[in-house]
Amino acid sequence: MRKICLTGLCSFFSLTRIKSLKSQIPYLLSVILLCCCLDAEAQGGFSNQGTEFWTAYMDHIDGSTTTDPRRTVSQMDLYITADASTTVNVAVADGSFSQTYTVVAREILTVVIPASAFIDQQGVFNKGIHITSQKPVAVYAHIFAQSVSGATLLLPVNVLGKDYISINYTQISNSLQSGNEQKPSYSTFAVIGTEDNTTVEITPNTYLLNGEVPNKPFNILLNKGQVYQGLSNADLTGTRIRTISTQAGACKKVAVFSGSSKIMIGCNSGNTTSDNLFQQVYPTATWGKSYITAPLKSRDYDVFRIILSTPNTTVNLNGNNLSSSSFINGLYYEFNSTSPNIIKADKPIQVVQYAVTQAKTENCFDDLQDVGDPEMIYLNPLEQTLDHVTLNSTNNFRIISNFINVIIKTSTVPTFALDGKPYTQFSAVNASPDYSYAQISVESGVHHISASDGFNAIAYGFGVAESYGYAAGANLKNLVEFIALKDPEFPASQLNGCSGVNYKLQLTLPYKTTDIKWDLKNGTTYHDANPIVKSTTIKGNQTLYVYEYPQNETYSSGDYSAVATVFNPVADECGTNDVIELDFNISDPPVAKLSFKGACLGDTTFFRDTSQTNGRETKTRLWDFGDGSTDVVQNPAHLYKQAGSYAVRLSITNENGCGDTSVPVIVKVNNLPVAGFDFSAPDCAAQQIAFTDHSTSADSPIIKWLWDFGDSTAIVVRLDNTPVTHIYSKAGTYAAKLTVITASDCASLPLQKTIMVSSLPIVDFILPDACIADNARFTDSSTIDDNSEASFTYQWDFGDMHASAADNTSTEKNPQHHYTEARDYQVTLKVTSKYGCVYTKTQTLVINGDIPGAHVIVTDPSALCSNREVFFENRSVVNFGSITRLEVTFDKDDATSMRVYEHPVYGQQLRFTYPFFTDGNRTFNVHVVAYSGLACQNVQDFSVVIKPAHAITFATPPVFCLDDNPFQFTPLSITGLAGTGIYTGNGISTSGLFNPSVAGVGVTGVSYIYSTPGGCPDTVKQQLLVYALPAVSIDGPLTMLEGGVITLNAKASGHNLSYKWTPTAGLDKDDVLNPVASPTDDAVYRLTVTSAEGCSASADVAIKVLKYLQVPNAFSPNGDGNNDYWNIKHLDNYPNNTVEIFNRYGAKIFSSVGYAVPWDGRYKGSYLPPGTYYYIINPKNGRKVVAGNVTIIR
């Protein structure tokens, strides 16, 4: 463990050794006090990030090719991510596959492993999968198929060990059941050599498939990249796998994986679903003593196993010590759980969490809402944590819910971030409130989690009969045997460091040694033949001894390694030497910088971390806002309670613990300005209102005024305080606001004032029609929205220059005035509402002359008929102005014929229809009165003669089809004077003979024009409709067999058709488009198609009926003219028929294609003897072959 602040301050002091520290001492003391309680495990040399990995495409119930009844195949994917972009190579040891990829920082690269790498047998295979990279990466492996999926975190070679215990589960599966793979599944482990000539000792706890017996060690020799896969029908938990020393060299590191090709966990029933398991095993030396677990979200319960590294271990579960007898085979304890657990031991243990088979509760009751399947996840102890992880929440295979479980110190929760955003929805662990846990629901894809201190996390997901799960990251430091960096100026050691710091390498051992060989992997070696113990520590019941490399080392930024080969006085299978390695990273310290926005009292000030991090992740931040408040997030927001100047500092450390503190940035918090304004009155709609600013500011000048008039118009922004005006378009109550902003960007609180805007009166009045003889009376028609017209006050100006001042004005609502001159006058009305809102309107009044002249003429006196309108024209005038009214009585004897025209114009057309009549001419007297005012008028009288018309009627025309015969039109009656008539129109003769085929389909207009000498012609118009004929066709001619049926394939188009077939004999229906025909003799059928309008069309089809053959069974070819030929009735109707005749011995004696010449009983020109002969007739044309015998009689 190390102190964040110690390493951070170490870097700070080393950076400031060339600076004056006097001004920083008070602040440094506050930082030390704030930070010294924060601990974190170093992430680097022993984490799951590395540059070299090994894995294997282990046995899966679904092979890489289709072999089972479900016809599904498995697939293996690698998910690779990194903190910095890098290049990675993935290869299979046998050389069959090698590909180089680019990994983008914080993104996931998915690599599909070729099917040829799949291992489904027990034995040694040259199929190890090798992953190498230029910079550290994290790798996750996933083996999956339809509803059978398992995933694991991969461990880099530098953290691999030499001693492992396989951890699996009770091997029960549904793979042999009907509907599944119908083949056995196995408990599995795999061992991969990372160096040539690696001797591995395996002690199985149960029988292996190859016959290896329980508890009897056997050895295998692996070269680099070779894989040994072990398979068993039983649980392989407890199988020990370790490397041993041989003549080929010391013990070497191997990678070990455990799992199952398919397994169920939990309640076992007939329809239990199963899944594969796949996890990389942690070296026993990295196991811890303290664990906290969290339930898998959305599941009914979980299964756990606690595995012992040493038999005589005391284990405490949730405050209770477990009895040694409760451990199965003295190795593991299994229990179910639905809540967090606290597990502690006095010796290293491994805890494994299992997801269970879906749809069952802990008591094995059905729960159809429970979705998921078995999974095995190796948990990390509290001693082994990481402070940042990039992971992949996959959706393979058909995962519908993804989660991340996090175990973290409660004090570190405020600094936890998910995908760069704070996440604090944690729950305290009840029995251990110093720790908290979260079950985070996430979408599928790449996620990054981080905190200022270490945490443990697992990633998992569930679908229907599907699951995956793995440790999101792992720190695998050997807790009793390791190398670390030590800054002599501070007590804590660390696994990574900072440039410019004078470090010493420290070696911690669980024993005293007499010989250490150091190799710094840069050409520098040192042999310490008499090492001295520099210090000791007690860890549990074990004493640890600390040795040091004799020289201090200062490093520049980069990656480094150190190896110590140590004599172990207690020899074991690996000999007397232990090789201890440290891969570590040195980074340049960051340069802390900050910026801020907003420094106004009452407003939030937003701070931003703008530090230069040299491409490294910032692990911790400490903001000091200068007012006694602090924060640890990346970009905090802070609210200052008092105005004033504050010195703000930011202290940061990167993941190596290298830190810096920014120079103080002065934040001046200003008082807010105070907005003030007033406005003019009265306040009337559609009229300007003036707003005057009275705002003040104590700390900074006002530079901007924001006027919000409260009527949804745009805010007006002014850069000075000159008065502004605004017009409200409508009456109402408005909230006007003013906000002012100072030069220091501080905005006042908005000042709001209520403005009551009153309606303007809508001024209008009616001008009189007047001449100089009249008193002109004016009528007010003004209104207002609130109906307060009764409160109006009026001011009239008649515009009469000849009138006195008193006579020229009025305050009445509807005044009158006498004008003495005919001319134009400008009349003005001003109306004031009760709210003081004023509006004025001016109109032009024309005072007409007093001498109007009534004059109306008939526009065409020669064409006046009783069946047409008569047109007149107004030509009335006045000596000045205009005619205001015209009254015309078109028949002076009929008062109802009077029409009134207000303000007629000269040349206006007037029209009137006189009563219809058919006998002689009639005379009507017209009376006209023209007005230029009320008292000024003139009269005109004249007469018009109207000619008679005719009454002609026709019968309603019929509906026509295109093929109808011509139709003769004749009027039913003609009333009136005698005359002559002709017809016009498309398709009709002048005598009225209409031919539909000439007119064509559609609507045709025809007219009958009747004329009388000296009289009025009449026209009668009719619309004739001609309908198209339906279209019909039938496929044919047709041929069919007697006794068979055939569908008549007819096609027809038209409107709402009906069908009729004739004759009906032999048809199943005669009123459908496509009937089924079965005539016994040749027939011709006709289909008549009729549209809804009664138009018809027809088509015929001929059917040839191929009759059954009538084959005679005897004939007498003796030349007497009777039955001399074997005539087969109806055979001639079968084109291309064949006839073959054989004698009793099978010899063919006659054959023909077509039977145009019947057989005459001869063979090669000679008559055959009487007897029986055999025939085969193939009529073809769909008729079956006919066979039988025929007898020749003589």
C-alpha positions, -999 to +999 in steps of 0.1 A: +000+000+000+011+036-005+000+071+003-013+090-026-001+123-011+033+110-002+041+101-038+023+131-051+041+154-027+074+136-034+070+146-070+060+181-060+090+186-038+113+172-064+099+196-089+102+225-066+137+219-053+149+246-077+121+270-066+115+289-034+091+270-011+085+297+014+053+310-002+040+274-006+046+261+030+012+270+045-007+256+015+014+224+015+006+217+051-031+219+043-027+196+013-009+170+035-036+172+061-063+167+035-046+139+017-028+117+042-058+096+050-062+084+013-046+051+005-045+033-029-030+002-043-005+009-071-017-001-106+010-010-130+036-038-126+012-065-114-022-055-129-040-072-157-025-048-181+006-060-199+023-065-232+022-103-235-006-128-229-015-164-236-049-181-239-065-211-256-098-218-275-108-244-249-134-272-252-170-260-258-200-282-263-205-266-297-174-272-317-160-248-342-178-268-370-213-281-370-216-316-355-246-316-331-283-318-339-288-281-332-263-273-360-247-245-340-210-236-338-190-218-312-168-188-317-139-172-297-135-135-296-108-113-279-117-079-266-085-057-264-083-022-249-056+002-237-051+035-219-029+047-248-032+038-285-009+010-295-002-019-319-011-055-310-004-088-327-025-120-322-011-153-334-017-190-330+014-210-319+013-234-349+018-206-373-017-209-389-028-174-379-010-141-372-025-107-376-015-072-364-041-046-353-043-010-340-059-005-306-073+030-301-071+044-266-102+037-245-119+018-273-124-020-277-108-040-305-126-073-312-105-101-327-122-132-340-100-163-333-099-188-363-119-220-358-087-240-364-075-230-329-104-249-312-093-278-289-119-304-281-097-333-270-075-341-240-037-339-246-010-316-258-017-293-288+004-266-304-025-241-304-017-215-278-031-180-287-003-154-282-011-117-278+017-092-278+016-054-278+040-024-279+023-007-250+003-022-221-032-035-230-060-052-212-074-084-228-107-102-223-115-136-240-150-148-248-160-183-260-197-184-270-223-201-292-261-199-292-272-197-256-238-212-244-213-184-234-184-178-211-158-150-207-127-143-187-101-116-180-067-125-193-035-121-172-002-109-187+028-131-186+046-110-160+020-117-133+016-154-141+027-179-115+041-214-111+015-229-088-022-231-094-053-248-082-080-255-108-114-242-097-145-255-115-179-267-104-200-299-100-202-313-136-239-317-144-253-307-178-283-310-202-261-317-232-272-354-235-309-345-234-330-347-265-331-315-284-297-305-272-262-315-284-267-352-275-231-356-265-212-354-232-198-323-217-168-321-194-151-302-166-119-287-181-086-271-174-058-260-197-021-253-191-001-231-216+037-230-217+052-195-219+088-208-224+103-239-240+112-269-219+086-262-192+079-293-170+044-292-155+033-315-127-005-321-126-022-338-096-058-344-106-085-346-080-106-370-101-102-393-131-093-377-164-106-389-197-072-404-206-072-426-174-051-405-152-061-414-116-070-390-087-043-377-064-014-392-085+009-366-100+020-369-136+043-347-156+041-332-191+067-312-210+055-280-228+073-258-252+063-222-257+027-219-270+018-256-264-015-263-246-023-293-224-061-296-220-075-319-193-111-332-194-131-351-169-167-362-163-164-349-127-157-316-110-119-308-114-119-283-085-088-290-064-066-302-093-031-288-086-010-276-115+025-264-109+059-262-127+089-281-113+126-278-118+143-302-141+176-306-158+163-282-184+162-253-159+143-237-130+105-235-126+089-215-153+056-196-156+025-211-171-010-198-178-038-219-164-075-218-173-105-237-158-141-242-168-166-266-183-177-273-219-213-270-206-227-271-171-258-263-150-255-247-115-282-246-089-315-265-091-314-295-113-347-303-132-356-320-164-355-288-185-324-273-168-305-249-190-267-250-191-238-228-201-200-231-206-175-218-180-142-202-190-119-184-165-081-178-162-069-191-128-051-167-105-017-180-092-020-192-056+006-167-045-017-138-054-047-149-034-058-127-006-073-128+029-102-103+027-131-103+003-164-084+000-190-097-025-221-081-041-251-100-055-254-103-093-282-079-102-315-092-115-309-128-103-327-146-075-296-158-058-259-166-063-236-196-054-202-190-039-172-212-032-143-203-008-112-223-017-083-228+007-046-225-002-036-242+031-058-268+049-055-254+084-070-220+075-095-201+097-123-186+075-149-161+088-181-156+068-202-126+078-188-126+113-190-163+119-160-187+118-166-217+095-159-252+109-132-272+092-157-300+087-178-278+065-151-277+038-157-303+011-126-325+008-109-301+031-106-277+002-137-255-004-168-243+013-200-237-008-230-215+001-258-196-015-264-159-010-288-130-019-269-102-002-234-088+002-209-110+021-177-102+041-152-130+040-119-130+059-092-156+065-059-159+083-043-174+052-047-167+015-080-179+000-098-176-034-135-167-036-155-176-067-190-163-075-213-184-097-244-173-116-271-201-116-293-217-141-323-195-150-360-197-140-354-212-105-354-196-070-330-205-043-357-230-030-360-244-065-395-229-072-402-217-107-395-181-115-402-175-152-390-139-148-355-150-139-333-146-170-297-158-172-275-189-171-245-203-153-213-183-151-181-185-130-163-153-119-130-153-099-132-124-074-103-102-063-094-097-027-094-063-010-056-064-010-055-064-048-073-034-063-071-011-094-080+025-097-091+025-134-104-001-158-116+000-194-139-029-201-163-043-228-199-051-219-206-074-248-240-084-263-227-118-274-247-140-274-281-123-273-273-106-240-301-082-231-289-067-198-254-057-189-241-048-154-209-038-135-205-046-098-181-024-079-166-028-043-149+004-031-140+022+000-169+045+011-145+074+014-136+070-023-171+069-036-173+107-044-144+103-068-158+073-087-166+079-124-184+059-151-175+069-186-161+102-174-191+112-153-195+110-115-215+080-103-223+079-066-253+055-064-235+032-039-249+014-009-228+009+023-220-027+032-240-031+064-215-051+084-185-031+071-196+005+065-161+015+055-169-002+022-197+003-003-209-015-034-229-007-065-247-028-091-246-006-122-268-012-152-250-002-184-256-004-222-236-028-243-203-014-254-170+001-241-170+015-205-143+032-184-145+033-147-121+051-124-116+064-088-089+082-068-083+049-048-084+012-056-116-008-062-126-042-074-151-047-102-168-075-122-186-071-155-214-095-164-246-098-184-277-120-189-300-130-217-326-157-221-306-189-212-274-168-217-248-151-196-212-139-194-190-126-166-155-118-157-133-097-134-133-062-149-096-059-139-071-076-115-041-066-095-020-098-090+009-088-068+026-115-048+018-101-014+049-116+004+076-117-023+080-086-046+102-057-057+091-021-053+104+014-057+114+034-026+119+072-024+144+077+005+126+109+015+093+092+022+084+059+040+060+044+014+071+022-015+054+020-048+053-001-080+056+028-105+073+061-102+081+096-115+109+110-135+135+130-117+131+111-084+161+093-068+146+058-062+161+028-045+149-008-054+135-027-024+132-065-023+107-080+001+110-118+010+093-141+033+127-156+043+163-145+049+186-149+020+224-150+017+227-143-020+209-118-044+218-113-081+203-080-094+196-074-131+182-041-141+176-052-177+196-023-191+230-039-190+235-032-153+239-062-130+250-065-094+258-096-073+252-091-036+269-121-019+262-108+016+229-090+016+219-071+047+183-070+059+173-033+059+140-037+078+113-063+087+075-062+088+049-085+101+021-096+078-004-118+096+017-144+113+046-141+088+078-120+090+088-103+058+125-092+052+134-061+032+166-058+011+178-030-011+197-025-043+229-006-032+226+023-057+199+049-061+185+052-096+169+082-113+148+074-143+134+093-173+099+086-186+095+050-199+090+014-191+116-005-170+123-040-155+142-053-126+149-090-118+163-104-085+176-140-084+175-149-048+189-179-029+160-197-010+174-216+020+143-238+019+146-257-013+114-269-031+105-285-064+117-254-081+152-256-067+171-232-044+167-200-064+137-178-067+134-153-096+115-122-086+105-096-113+092-060-114+080-044-146+074-007-138+067+025-155+081+060-149+061+090-160+068+127-161+049+147-135+018+166-147+017+203-147-014+215-128-034+243-145-069+256-141-094+280-157-127+293-145-158+309-157-182+331-137-173+350-105-204+367-094-220+366-060-249+343-059-239+326-092-220+293-096-184+296-106-174+268-130-138+255-128-120+234-154-089+213-151-066+223-180-035+205-167-009+191-189-009+154-182+016+142-208-009+117-221-013+100-186-045+096-167-051+119-138-058+097-108-066+123-080-075+159-079-078+183-049-093+217-055-089+244-029-113+272-036-097+297-012-127+299+011-121+268+031-140+245+007-125+217-014-136+193-041-121+162-059-140+160-092-124+169-126-144+201-134-162+213-102-188+240-097-185+262-066-208+288-051-190+315-031-211+330-003-194+364+000-179+388-025-141+392-025-109+378-039-100+341-035-068+322-043-077+289-060-053+260-063-055+226-080-034+196-069-033+165-092-015+131-093-014+107-122-017+069-120+020+066-110+014+090-081+033+119-098+018+152-087+018+189-090+000+219-075-010+249-097+001+284-090-027+303-072-053+317-096-072+347-081-109+346-085-126+379-078-162+374-068-181+406-076-213+419-061-243+418-085-256+450-101-291+462-092-315+467-120-340+496-119-363+513-144-397+531-148-420+536-178-443+563-193-481+565-191-508+562-203-500+527-216-521+520-247-519+492-272-502+500-306-487+532-291-451+537-279-442+534-242-409+547-230-387+528-206-360+546-186-331+528-169-321+536-132-298+506-126-267+507-103-235+487-098-210+489-070-181+469-083-180+471-120-196+493-147-228+481-164-221+474-201-252+456-212-290+461-207-314+432-215-350+444-219-377+417-219-411+434-225-430+403-216-450+400-248-430+372-265-411+396-287-373+392-289-353+405-259-338+439-268-301+441-260-286+476-255-250+486-249-260+519-232-287+531-208-306+555-232-344+551-229-360+525-251-395+525-265-418+496-271-452+491-287-475+464-273-497+452-301-525+440-278-541+452-246-533+431-215-512+428-184-474+424-191-444+416-169-416+438-182-381+428-170-347+444-170-315+425-165-282+443-165-247+429-169-214+444-158-180+444-173-171+415-150-199+395-166-221+396-135-258+397-142-283+414-119-314+396-107-341+405-132-363+434-121-399+428-130-427+454-132-463+449-142-476+471-171-514+474-177-518+481-214-552+493-223-570+489-256-571+517-282-606+526-294-613+514-329-625+547-345-650+546-374-680+565-386-705+563-414-705+592-439-739+605-451-751+606-487-759+643-490-763+672-514-762+709-507-799+709-499-794+683-471-783+685-434-754+659-434-759+635-405-728+615-393-731+581-375-704+570-350-695+533-352-664+533-330-657+503-307-633+490-280-623+455-268-637+459-233-671+472-245-667+505-227-679+526-256-704+544-233-674+561-217-660+575-250-656+612-255-658+626-291-643+655-310-656+661-345-641+684-371-664+687-402-637+703-424-661+731-435-640+763-442-672+783-447-686+775-412-677+793-380-654+776-355-684+766-333-704+752-362-674+733-377-670+711-346-691+689-323-687+666-292-719+647-299-718+610-307-739+614-340-738+651-350-752+668-382-739+697-402-752+717-432-727+724-460-733+753-484-711+743-512-709+711-533-673+699-529-650+674-510-645+678-472-621+662-448-641+650-418-621+640-386-633+621-355-611+618-324-622+593-297-608+591-262-614+560-240-619+561-203-582+550-199-570+581-218-562+562-249-568+584-280-573+574-317-582+596-347-597+588-381-602+611-411-625+604-441-633+623-472-670+634-475-684+644-509-713+669-508-731+663-541-746+688-564-784+694-564-791+687-600-791+649-607-801+635-642-818+601-643-808+582-675-810+545-682-808+529-716-814+494-731-781+480-744-796+459-773-832+468-781-834+443-810-828+412-789-854+414-762-869+380-757-890+366-729-867+336-724-836+358-719-824+385-695-828+421-707-796+443-701-797+480-693-770+505-687-769+534-661-759+567-675-772+589-647-751+620-637-751+649-613-737+684-616-711+676-589-703+645-570-720+612-578-754+596-579-760+581-544-790+560-552-808+547-583-843+532-581-855+513-613-889+498-617-887+476-648-925+471-650-943+502-637-975+480-634-956+456-611-942+472-579-922+440-572-901+447-602-883+477-585-846+473-579-825+497-558-788+504-566-768+522-539-740+544-552-743+532-588-715+540-611-717+554-646-719+526-671-730+500-646-749+471-662-784+465-649-802+433-658-838+420-654-858+389-666-893+395-677-920+369-674-919+340-700-946+340-727-951+323-761-978+345-778-973+380-795-950+410-784-956+427-751-947+464-740-934+472-705-930+508-690-897+515-671-896+541-643-862+555-631-855+578-601-819+591-595-807+607-562-777+629-553-788+633-517-819+630-496-836+661-511-821+660-546-836+637-572-846+633-609-871+609-628-870+591-662-897+570-679-895+549-711-909+516-725-895+483-739-910+457-762-904+420-754-907+393-781-923+359-773-903+326-769-910+289-774-916+260-749-898+229-762-897+195-744-877+163-751-880+129-735-852+118-712-824+104-735-815+067-731-781+054-721-761+042-751-736+015-757-709+020-782-723-006-805-760+005-803-779+013-835-784+050-845-812+067-825-836+093-838-843+123-815-877+141-819-891+169-796-921+157-776-938+192-779-932+227-792-954+256-779-953+290-796-949+304-830-942+280-859-906+276-870-878+252-879-852+233-858-818+217-864-795+195-843-758+201-837-732+181-818-707+152-821-723+121-836-757+136-844-771+147-878-789+180-883-821+159-885-815+144-851-801+109-859-775+100-832-748+074-839-730+062-807-701+047-825-694+081-841-697+100-809-674+077-791-672+067-754-680+094-729-702+124-725-714+142-757-733+175-757-760+179-784-782+209-790-816+215-807-819+250-822-855+262-830-860+294-850-891+315-859-890+342-886-890+376-867-891+358-834-866+346-807-846+315-813-846+288-787-819+262-779-824+230-759-791+212-748-788+176-737-759+155-724-757+120-739-736+093-723-720+065-744-706+036-725-677+014-736-682-022-744-667-047-720-636-066-732-636-104-732-613-132-744-609-169-738-578-190-741-583-217-768-591-237-787-588-265-761-583-302-761-594-325-732-599-361-724-633-377-723-642-381-686-619-352-676-625-316-666-610-284-678-612-248-665-622-223-691-597-195-687-615-163-697-605-127-692-628-098-690-627-061-681-654-036-675-676-021-649-695-045-625-697-073-650-721-102-651-714-134-670-735-159-691-722-191-708-741-209-734-748-237-738-749-247-702-745-284-707-712-297-693-705-266-672-705-266-634-717-229-634-728-207-662-726-173-644-689-171-634-659-160-654-640-192-653-663-223-650-652-259-651-662-277-683-667-315-687-684-320-721-688-355-734-685-344-770-669-317-789-684-283-780-683-246-786-690-224-756-699-187-758-693-163-729-714-131-730-702-104-706-726-076-697-716-044-679-737-026-652-748-002-680-762-031-701-734-032-727-724-066-738-696-084-756-690-121-764-663-146-771-663-183-782-640-212-773-640-246-790-632-278-770-621-310-787-630-340-766-606-369-770-630-399-766-621-432-749-606-457-774-629-485-786-605-513-793-620-544-811-609-577-796-612-595-829-613-590-867-613-613-898-589-601-924-600-625-952-606-600-980-644-603-980-647-566-973-661-571-938-639-565-908-608-568-929-590-541-908-584-537-871-602-503-869-597-485-835-625-460-831-614-424-820-576-432-822-574-409-851-581-380-827-549-386-808-519-370-826-486-389-826-501-420-810-482-452-813-495-488-818-474-519-813-485-556-818-467-587-807-471-624-812-473-649-784-435-651-784-430-613-778-419-606-813-431-573-827-451-578-858-466-543-863-459-508-852-469-473-863-468-437-852-502-424-859-528-449-871-536-435-905-534-470-920-551-496-898-535-530-894-547-556-919-535-587-901-503-590-922-467-592-913-442-585-940-469-587-966-483-621-956-514-628-936-507-641-902-524-673-890-555-671-869-548-667-832-543-643-804-520-613-806-510-587-780-511-549-784-497-518-767-514-486-777-500-453-764-526-426-773-504-399-756-520-365-752-526-373-715-543-407-721-528-437-704-513-466-723-539-493-734-528-529-736-547-561-744-551-588-770-568-591-803-578-623-821-575-629-858-604-650-871-606-667-905 
